[in-house]
């Protein structure tokens, strides 16, 4: 008889969600470079919410910001803020120039501070870029109209967060890539999606389906101009599944929430944790299996 699985993960993940109110029409008027007025507003809002989060003790484990939310000139300051906060930051960076003339990248920044969760992570704060693979049709059309081309990054990242579990990061339209979603199945506790999406309702439906099929927490951090940031988890009780949702257009907001980690890990391993006399989570989907080989600290798969 096999021994029951015991989780080595922490009970919950403390997550800070920052939904900036950047206006995409005003931000990119003549090309893929954020306008000065929207840059100023973005920086003011980001600084303000970081200052508010800094009052939390302990600070959030991870802070997420929407797609294209961070002006390129603010990247260094954001690194310093992550270092001071001792929080991992996952943030959408404004369009970055590529190697070829007229070529641009749409990246998510993953900033790992020198110290995190009370432990030294390295000699200095580290940054990785997680590129977007697929431009949305409207995004591609606008770039072409401004004489720019979108540079694809055909990579899928699995990131080992130690005690908070394994997670994946996607930028907006990549969330609709079924092959990518299938690669995450059985491998992650969390999926973070950075978005600038006017159809927040459709993304909510996708998030609920992916939370069940991949069987993980799904967090969408959308631009506040459109609203619709949310976090869902595959709890059995319907009223518990939506951990966070912010509806309404044109609103900037910051919120700290907690996502289940150890209980979810136990259920993924068929250990079925109980809550008030019943299983805490929905049944695992057909054919759900955990990978036999553990992933490395940062594993990238090129598509």
N, C-alpha and C positions, 0 to 999 in steps of 0.2 A: 504494500500500500504506500503510495507516494505521500510525502509530507506536504501539508498545506503551504501555499505560497505566502511568504511574508514580504511586505513592501519595504524597501530601503529608502523610499522617497518621503519627502515632507508631506504633512497633512494637506496643506493648501499652498497655492501660489498667490502672492500679493501682486496685483497688476494695476498699474496706473494707465488710464486711457485719456489721451489728450485729443480732443476734437477741435481743431482750429477752424476759423470761419473764412478762410481764404476764398476769394471769388475767382474762379477759373477764367471767367470772361475778362475781368480786369487784370488778371495776373499775367496772361500771355497774349498780349495784343499784337505784337509784331514778330513774334518768334518764340522759341523755347527758352526764354530767360525771364524770370519773374520781374514784374514791374517794381520800381522803387517803393511806391505806396503800399503794395501788397507785401513786399519784403518787410517793410517797417511794421506793418500790422502783424505779420506772422511772428517776427522776432519778439514783439511786445507780448503777444499771447503765450508763446512758448516760455519766455522768462517768467511770466506771471504764474503759470501753472506749475512750473518747476519750483518756484518759491513756495507755493502752497503745499506741494508734495513734500518739500523739505521739512515741514512741520511734523510729518509723520515719523513715528518711531516704533519699530524699525521702518526704514523707507521701503517703497515698492521694490520687489525683486526685479521686475521688468516694467519699463515705461514704453508705450507704443504711441506713434504719431502717424497721421495719414500719408498716403501717397503724395509725393511732390510738395510736402508741407514745409521742408527746411530749405531756406535759401542757401546756395552753394557757398557763399562767403561766411556763413554761420556755422559751418561744419566744425571748425576748430573750437569755437566757443561751446558747441553742444558736447563735444568730447570732454571739455573741462567741467561742464555741468554734470555730466554722467559720472566723472571721477569724484567730484565733490559729493554727489548724492549717493554714490556707491550702488548705483542701479544699472542694470543692463538697459540700453536704449535701442529700440528698433524703430527707425524713422524713415519716411520717404524723403529723398533728397530731390531738389529741383533738377531739371535736365542737365546732364553733364556732357560736354563735348567729347566726341569719339576721336579715334586716330585719323580717320579720313575727313576731309572737308565736308561740312554740312551734316555730319553724322552725330547723333545724340543717343545717350543711354538714359534709361529710367531705372534708378537704383534704390534699393532699401539699404540703409546703413545699419549695421549691427555693431554697437559699441559696447565692448566689455571692459568695465573699469578695472583699475589696478587692484582694488579690493572690492569683494562682492560677498554679501551674506556673512560678513565678519572674517573672511579668509583672503589671503593674498592670491591673486589670479595670475600675476606676472610682474615683471619689473616696470611695466608701463601699461597705460590704457591702450587697448587694441581695437582696430576697426576693420570690419569686413564689409564688402559690397555684395549685395545679393541682387543681381540684375533681373529685370523683367524680361520674359521671353516673348510674350505676345502683346502688341499694342492693340488697344480697342479700335474698332473701325473708325469712330469719330476722331480719336487721337491720331491715328495714322493719316487720315484725310487732312487734318489741320496742319500736321507737320509737313506733309507734301506741299500743301498750299503755300507754306512759308519757305519752301525750297530746302527742307531738311528731310533726312531719312532716319527712321528708327532702327537702332542697332540691337538685334536680339541677343539675349544671353541664355542659351539653351541648357541651363543647369538647374538641378533640384538639390536643395540643401536639407540635410538632417543634422540637427544641432543638439549635442548632448549637454543638457543643463544641470547635470549632476543630480542633486537632491530634488530639484523641481521637475525633473523628467525631461524627456526628449521632445523637441518641437521643430516645426517647419515654418518657414516664412514665405509668403507669396505676395506679389504686387498685383492688385486689382484683377485684370482680365485673366491672369493665369489661374485664378480660382475656378474658372470654368473648364480647365483642361482636365479631362477625365483620366488620361494616362498618368498625369502628375498626382491626382488624388489617389489613384490606385497604388502608386509607389509609397504613399504615406500610410496606407492601411496596415495596421498591426505593428507600426513602428513608432508612433508618437502619442504623447498625452495631450499636446496642444498644437493647434494651427493658428497662426497669426496672419491676417490678411490686411494689408494697407491699401486703402481704396480712395478713389476720387470718382464716385459713381452716383449718377443722378437717379438710377433705378434701385434705390435701397430696398424696396419691397422684394424684388426678385432675388437679390443677394441674401436676404433673410431666409427665404425658402430654401435656397441652395445650402446655406449654413446649417439649417435644421436637418437637411438630408445628409450632409457630409458628417455632421456630428454623430449620426446614427450609423452610417455605413463605414466610416473610418474608425468610429467609436473613440472620440476624443473631444476635448474642449475646442470650440471654434470661436475665435474673436475677430470681428471685423471693426477696424478703426477707419471710419469714413470721414471725408471732409465735411465740416459743419455747415458749409453752404448748402449741402443737400441733406445732411443729417443721416440717421439710421445706423450709427455705431451700435454694436451689440455683442454679447457674449452668451453662448449657449453650451449646454452640457447634456449628455444623454441620460439624464435622470429618469427614473420610472414615473414619478409623479409629475404630471404636466405643468403644475404651477411652479415647479423648481427648475425646469429646463432653461428658461430665460433668466440668466443670472443678471444681465444688464441690458437695457435698451434705451437709447436716447433718440426720440423722434422729434421732427420739426426742422424746418429749413432755416438757414441763416443764423445758426446758433453756435457759439463757441462754448465748450464745457470741458471740465476735467473731473475725473472720478476715479476712485480707488476701489477695486473689487477683489474678491477672493475666488479662485478657481479650485475645484477639487483635484488633488494629485494622488496621494496614497490610496484613497478608496477607489479611484478610477483604475489605478494600476492593479489593484487586487482583482477588480472585476474583469479587467482585460486578461488576467491570468486564471480566470474561471474560479476565483475564490469567493465570489458573490457576497460582498459585505452587506449587512442588514441595516435598515433604518426603520425604527418604530415597528419592528416585527415583520418587515417585508424587505425584499431586495431593493437596494438603493438605486440601482441603475436598470435600464432596459436590458432585454436579452441581447447577447452578442449576435451580430449578423451572421448569416450562413457562411461557413468556410473561414471564419475569422481565426487567424493563427498569429502568434507572436514570432518574430524572426529567431532562428536558431543561433545565429552569430550576432553578438552585440555590436552596435555601431561604435565607431571611433568618436573622439571628442568633436570633430566636425567633419562629416562625410558629405562629399559632393558627388552627385551623379550627373554626368553629361548626357543630355538627350540626343 
